[in-house]
Amino acid sequence: GECTKSDATRNSCVCVSLKQRQPAYGKYAFSIQLGASEFQQLGGLLRKGVENNGLSEKDWNAAGKLVDGGYEQGMPAPMVDVALFA
């Protein structure tokens, strides 16, 4: 396990075994996978822009939606969620 400081007990350490941590992080697997996929899509769009000396309006809009889904999505883009987990 890994020792992490506890605010509740101040200076003492609370050991959380890896067996306990793995299931807790497992609930984020779908979001992490979706965010990783969106990072790949964004990378492809940006590489396309470099190769073509700029992005079309359609590609800029697609890239923008990957980074910020805005009101339509009603929640942060999965890519943003993944960045917050890191």
BAVO-323746 format. One record per residue: residue in one letter; z, y, x of N, C-alpha, C, O, CB in turn. Coordinates in steps of 0.05 Angstrom, whole numbers, plus 5000, padded with zeros to 4 digits. Atoms other than C-alpha are relative to their C-alpha. Glycine has a CB too. Layout:
! BAVO-323746
aZYXZYXZYXZYXZYX/...
//
This chain:
! BAVO-323746
g500049765016500050005000500050255017500150245042502450004982/e500049744986499950735018502450164990503150154966497350154995/c497649845007505951195019499150284992497750415007502050015024/t500749735010505151824978502650154992504450024981498149994977/k497649845007510352384970500250044969498250074956499950275014/s499549965029513452454901501450274996503450325008501749774989/d498749745006514953144874502749964985504550124988498150174982/a497650065015520252834829502349945018504650015012499549784980/t497850094983524252544886500050165026501650095044499749715006/r500149814977522553094937499249865026496849825030502650145004/n500650104973522952785007499549705001498549605022502250075018/s500450294999522652044989497149934996495450104987501849864979/c502750105003516351634988499949794979501749634975499049895027/v500550215020513551214932497649845009495449955014499550134972/c502250184991509350624954498549894976499749774958501149775018/v501750105022503550464907498149805013496449875029498550234986/s501650214988500249804924497150044992496550154971501049724992/l502949985006492649764927499349844975497549924961498449895024/k500550165024492849234872500550174975499150144955501849754999/q499549825023495749764825498050234999497350324977502950115002/r501849775000491050314847497249934990495950084976499850115028/q502750075006484549934839499450014969497450134962499449725010/p500649985029484949834762500250294990498750364972502049834985/a499849735009487150554754497550165005496750324988502450145014/y502549864994480850814788497649884987495550004985499650015030/g502350145012476450304754499050134975496750114968500849724993/k500949875025476350714690498050235005496750324987502550114985/y501949794993472251244728497349895009495650055016501350185021/a502550124989466850754750497550104987495650165000500249694998/f502549925014461850944696499350295007497050355013500449974970/s500549724994462651694709499050035029497250195034502550174996/i500849984972462051594784497249905004495650025018501949845018/q502750114998455851164776497950194988495850245000499849734986/l501849815013452651664729499650255017497450365020501050084972/g500149774982454352244775498449955025496850125033502850095008/a501650074976451451884835497049984993495350075009500949725011/s502850015009445051754796498950284998496650335005499849854974/e501049735003444552494779499750145027497950315030502050164982/f500449894973445652684852497449915012496050075025502449925019/q502650104990439752234870497750154986495750225000499849704995/q502249865014435452564816499750285011497550385015500650004970/l500149734990437353254841498850015028497250185034502850125000/g501250024973435753054913497049964999495650095014501349775015/g502950045003428952814890498650254992496450325003499449784980/l501249755008427553464855499950205022497950345026501550124976/l499949814978429753874915498049935022496850105034502850025011/r502050094980425553454963497250074991495550155007500349695005/k502649935011419653554917499450305003497250375010499849924970/g500249714996420854304920499350075029497750255034502550144991/v500549954972420954284996497149935007495750085020502049855018/e502850104994414453884999497950184987495850224999499749724989/n502049835014410954344949500450305004499150464991500249944970/n499449714994413754994977501150144976500450374971497550135010/g498849885023417755124914500049814976498449634975498650264993/l499850165024419654834847498750144976498750384974502949944993/s501149885024416054924782502350074981504649994986498149794985/e497949925019419855234724501249754986503649744982498850194978/k499050255013420354544691502049865018504049765009497649824994/d498250134982423454254754502650155005504850035007498649955027/w497549844998428354834761501849954977504249934980499350305003/n498450045025430554734689501349725001503649694993498250034975/a498950274997431453984702502349995020504349875014497849805008/a497949994979435554124765502450144988504750054993499050145025/g497849855012439754634727501649834981504149854980499050254987/k498650175019441454134672501649785014503749705003497949884981/l498550204985443653624724502650125010504749985011498349895023/v497649874989448554124754501850104978504350094981499250225018/d498449885022450854454689498749954974496750084966500550305005/g501150075026449454134622500450214979499050224959501149744991/g499549785018452254744588500949924973502149714968497650174998/y499150045028453354794514498849754988500249624972499250254984/e501450245012448354244497501749755005501949584987497249975011/q498650244993452453724533502950004990504049794985500049975031/g497349985010459253974511502249925019504549915012500349844975/m498050084980462653744575498650045028496250085029500949704997/p501249974974461653814650498049785006498349564996502150015022/a502050204992455653464680501449785015503349845030497750125016/p498850214985457452774708500150065030502049985044498549734996/m500149934972455453044776502450175007503650145029497450145007/v497749834996460853574770502649844999504449895015500150234979/d497650175002466053064748500449845026502649825036499749804977/v499850164976464452634809501050185023502650095039497349885007/a499249824979465253234855503050064997504450105017498450264999/l497249945004472153364824501749765007504049805015500550084971/f498550244992474252634837500349995030502249885041498649754989/a500150034971472452694911502350145014502550135038497450095011/
//
